[in-house]
Amino acid sequence: MLARGSIQTRLGAVALCALVWLGAAPAAAQPTPRPAGPAAAARVIALPPLTTLGDESSRAEIRKVAQDLEKAMAEPGTRVIGPDAVSDAVKKAKKPLLRECGGELACLVELGQLVGATHVVAGEVGGLGAAQVVGLRLVDVGAGKDVRNTTLEVGTDRDGGARGAVTRLLSPARYTGKLAVEVDASGASIYLSGTVLGKSPAAPIELPVGSHALRVTHPEYRDFVRFVDVTFGATTTVKVGLQQFPIVANQVNQKPRRNEIVTWVDPPWYRRWYVLVGAGVVVLGAATALAAGEDLTFDYTRPIGP
């Protein structure tokens, strides 16, 4: 009896362990959640080594320009494959023809596909002497076509430098600046290229880079008209000093008059208008008679003798 009870006890323990193992197995089979990694870049840009048209530019200058461009392209949502990484990928793939595409669209598209880029920015340095210009070209790898192009002047911050050139190439809608119009009179209407922007005082306005026609009007002042240049990434401030019209200025600046009661008094009889008119008629008639009398001749005869 003891042996049989011991066996039953052992079988029960084994069954209980099996049930526990089967219940825990699904939980153990579930994969351990991994921490979320960084989101994939929405745009991958390949920047091959810049090519040159001549020997005017040194290798150090070209490398500096490429570094500035790569730095300007790096922004949230964009991954940049720099010149060194592109060269290594071409060398590893043993495709020497992709080292210098020479501006051929098919070559640039194949290069972008090789490195897994969505876009390729190709640059060519040219110029004469110290005046160096980089021609930049944006290629859509998936569509297999050119998107747009722009230029970069080396050694100057004109038009925003490398950052301005990259903005014009990749996001032209963001190539803007701000205009602040400071008017010394309230309520003046501000027009830009024929479009009303508001009334003074007004906050700075974001505008496309370039020249704009500014006009400020006010009913009591002369119009202010001027062309203004908006620069990239900066605020251009224009101080508007309106000039009052002469009549309005006189009315504003003159001393106020006292409110007095005016009493009209009739003049004496000899100063009234009808007396003066009658006297004038008499004088005029007498003068006319005298003038006419000077031209008359009299023939007077008298009999003489008895």
Residue pairs with C-beta under 8 A, 6 or more apart in sequence:
41 77
41 78
41 79
42 77
42 78
43 77
43 78
43 79
43 118
43 119
44 78
44 79
44 80
44 81
44 116
44 117
44 118
44 119
45 73
45 78
45 79
45 80
45 81
45 117
45 118
45 119
45 120
45 121
45 170
46 81
46 86
46 111
46 112
46 115
46 117
46 119
46 120
46 121
47 66
47 69
47 70
47 73
47 80
47 81
47 82
47 83
47 86
47 120
47 121
47 123
48 83
48 86
48 87
48 101
48 108
48 111
48 120
48 122
49 62
49 66
49 83
49 86
49 87
49 99
50 62
50 65
50 66
50 83
50 123
50 124
50 125
50 134
51 100
51 102
51 122
51 123
51 124
51 125
52 62
52 124
52 125
52 126
53 124
53 125
53 126
54 126
56 127
56 128
56 129
56 132
57 125
57 127
57 132
57 154
61 132
61 154
62 125
65 123
65 125
65 134
65 152
65 154
65 162
66 82
66 83
66 123
68 161
68 162
69 121
69 123
69 136
69 152
69 162
69 165
69 166
70 80
70 82
70 83
71 162
72 162
72 163
72 165
72 166
72 167
73 80
73 121
73 166
73 170
74 80
81 89
81 115
81 117
85 115
86 111
86 115
87 99
89 114
89 115
90 96
90 98
90 99
90 111
90 114
93 114
95 114
97 107
98 107
98 110
98 111
98 114
101 107
101 108
101 111
101 122
103 122
103 124
103 137
105 139
105 144
105 145
105 146
106 144
108 120
108 122
108 139
109 120
109 139
109 141
109 144
111 120
112 118
112 119
112 120
112 139
112 141
113 141
117 141
118 140
118 141
118 142
119 138
119 139
119 140
119 141
119 147
120 138
120 139
120 141
121 136
121 137
121 138
121 139
121 169
122 136
122 137
122 139
123 134
123 135
123 136
123 137
123 152
124 134
124 135
125 132
125 133
125 134
125 154
126 132
126 133
126 134
126 135
127 133
127 154
130 155
131 153
132 153
132 154
132 155
133 151
133 152
133 153
133 154
134 151
134 152
134 154
134 165
135 149
135 151
136 149
136 150
136 151
136 152
136 165
136 169
137 146
137 149
138 146
138 147
138 148
138 149
138 169
138 170
139 145
139 146
139 147
140 146
140 147
148 169
148 172
149 169
150 165
150 168
150 169
151 165
152 161
152 162
152 165
153 159
159 165
159 168
159 209
159 232
160 167
160 175
160 209
160 231
160 232
160 233
163 232
163 233
164 175
164 209
164 232
164 233
167 174
167 175
167 232
168 175
175 208
175 209
175 232
176 206
176 207
176 208
176 209
176 230
176 232
177 206
177 207
177 209
177 230
177 231
177 232
177 233
177 234
177 235
177 236
178 204
178 205
178 206
178 207
178 230
178 234
178 235
178 236
179 192
179 204
179 205
179 207
179 212
179 214
179 228
179 230
179 235
179 236
179 238
180 203
180 204
180 205
180 235
180 236
180 237
180 238
181 190
181 200
181 202
181 205
181 214
181 216
181 238
181 240
182 201
182 237
182 238
182 239
182 240
183 190
183 200
183 201
183 216
183 240
183 242
184 239
184 240
184 241
184 242
185 200
185 218
185 220
185 221
185 242
186 199
186 200
186 201
187 199
187 200
187 218
188 199
188 200
188 216
188 217
188 218
188 221
188 240
188 242
189 196
189 198
189 199
189 216
189 217
189 218
190 196
190 197
190 198
190 199
190 200
190 202
190 214
190 215
190 216
191 197
191 214
191 215
191 216
191 217
192 205
192 207
192 212
192 213
192 214
192 215
193 212
193 213
194 213
197 205
200 216
200 240
204 235
207 230
208 230
209 230
209 231
209 232
210 229
210 230
211 227
211 228
211 229
211 230
212 227
212 228
212 229
212 230
213 225
213 227
214 224
214 225
214 226
214 227
214 228
214 238
215 223
215 224
215 225
216 223
216 224
216 240
216 242
217 223
217 224
218 242
220 244
220 245
220 248
221 242
221 243
221 244
221 245
222 242
222 243
222 244
222 245
224 240
224 241
224 242
226 238
228 236
228 238
229 236
230 236
244 252
269 275
